[in-house]
Amino acid sequence: MREQLEHIAAIASPQISVQVVPSGYVRSGLLAGFAIATLEDGSEVAYLETAIRGLTTGDRDDTTMAVQRFEAIRIQALPLNMSTDLIKHTAEEQWT
């Protein structure tokens, strides 16, 4: 686990955003995993996990909802530097 945490902290950059959401701020959007991809033409695709299977959609309403949930979660997340510091600290303190 320590090596995984160190790797996550090492790859974090303005191009690869790594932000920690404190446990006290868990929102409904975190109940299932989802990912949003922006394609070269600027369109967005969302991957949504369900209890039965994953679903990939390019539907504008679905992707808009996913982006809104992501932004609501990100508002509660620690900034990049604080997140990487917390990850490094956790790797050192919890996984030595």
URZIJO-V65832 format. One record per residue. N is the residue number from 0. RES is the residue in one small letter. PHI is phi in whole degrees, 0 to 359 (NA if undefined). PSI is psi in radians with two decimals (none if undefined). Layout:
# URZIJO-V65832
n=N res=RES phi=PHI psi=PSI
n=N res=RES phi=PHI psi=PSI
This chain:
# URZIJO-V65832
n=0 res=m phi=NA psi=-0.67
n=1 res=r phi=301 psi=-0.79
n=2 res=e phi=297 psi=-0.64
n=3 res=q phi=295 psi=-0.78
n=4 res=l phi=296 psi=-0.73
n=5 res=e phi=296 psi=-0.66
n=6 res=h phi=295 psi=-0.79
n=7 res=i phi=300 psi=-0.78
n=8 res=a phi=296 psi=-0.63
n=9 res=a phi=289 psi=-0.58
n=10 res=i phi=273 psi=-0.19
n=11 res=a phi=298 psi=2.34
n=12 res=s phi=198 psi=3.06
n=13 res=p phi=299 psi=-0.45
n=14 res=q phi=276 psi=-0.46
n=15 res=i phi=238 psi=1.69
n=16 res=s phi=280 psi=2.16
n=17 res=v phi=238 psi=1.98
n=18 res=q phi=228 psi=2.38
n=19 res=v phi=264 psi=2.28
n=20 res=v phi=263 psi=2.02
n=21 res=p phi=304 psi=2.52
n=22 res=s phi=301 psi=-0.50
n=23 res=g phi=287 psi=-0.13
n=24 res=y phi=246 psi=0.41
n=25 res=v phi=298 psi=2.24
n=26 res=r phi=249 psi=2.92
n=27 res=s phi=301 psi=-0.48
n=28 res=g phi=293 psi=-0.25
n=29 res=l phi=267 psi=0.05
n=30 res=l phi=290 psi=-0.42
n=31 res=a phi=217 psi=2.63
n=32 res=g phi=284 psi=2.61
n=33 res=f phi=205 psi=2.73
n=34 res=a phi=222 psi=2.60
n=35 res=i phi=235 psi=2.28
n=36 res=a phi=239 psi=2.37
n=37 res=t phi=258 psi=2.12
n=38 res=l phi=278 psi=2.93
n=39 res=e phi=303 psi=-0.57
n=40 res=d phi=277 psi=0.05
n=41 res=g phi=93 psi=-0.18
n=42 res=s phi=286 psi=2.79
n=43 res=e phi=242 psi=2.57
n=44 res=v phi=232 psi=2.45
n=45 res=a phi=242 psi=2.45
n=46 res=y phi=250 psi=2.15
n=47 res=l phi=239 psi=2.25
n=48 res=e phi=272 psi=2.40
n=49 res=t phi=237 psi=3.08
n=50 res=a phi=294 psi=-0.39
n=51 res=i phi=257 psi=-0.74
n=52 res=r phi=197 psi=3.00
n=53 res=g phi=272 psi=2.66
n=54 res=l phi=227 psi=2.24
n=55 res=t phi=255 psi=2.29
n=56 res=t phi=219 psi=2.51
n=57 res=g phi=249 psi=0.11
n=58 res=d phi=301 psi=2.23
n=59 res=r phi=301 psi=-0.73
n=60 res=d phi=295 psi=-0.74
n=61 res=d phi=295 psi=-0.78
n=62 res=t phi=291 psi=-0.63
n=63 res=t phi=298 psi=-0.77
n=64 res=m phi=297 psi=-0.72
n=65 res=a phi=296 psi=-0.75
n=66 res=v phi=297 psi=-0.73
n=67 res=q phi=297 psi=-0.74
n=68 res=r phi=295 psi=-0.73
n=69 res=f phi=300 psi=-0.80
n=70 res=e phi=296 psi=-0.65
n=71 res=a phi=296 psi=-0.65
n=72 res=i phi=289 psi=-0.78
n=73 res=r phi=297 psi=-0.53
n=74 res=i phi=302 psi=-0.60
n=75 res=q phi=274 psi=-0.21
n=76 res=a phi=283 psi=2.67
n=77 res=l phi=290 psi=2.61
n=78 res=p phi=299 psi=2.85
n=79 res=l phi=310 psi=-0.92
n=80 res=n phi=297 psi=-0.74
n=81 res=m phi=293 psi=-0.65
n=82 res=s phi=295 psi=-0.82
n=83 res=t phi=293 psi=-0.64
n=84 res=d phi=298 psi=-0.74
n=85 res=l phi=295 psi=-0.72
n=86 res=i phi=297 psi=-0.81
n=87 res=k phi=298 psi=-0.78
n=88 res=h phi=299 psi=-0.77
n=89 res=t phi=296 psi=-0.72
n=90 res=a phi=300 psi=-0.73
n=91 res=e phi=287 psi=-0.75
n=92 res=e phi=278 psi=-0.66
n=93 res=q phi=264 psi=-0.45
n=94 res=w phi=233 psi=0.90
n=95 res=t phi=269 psi=none
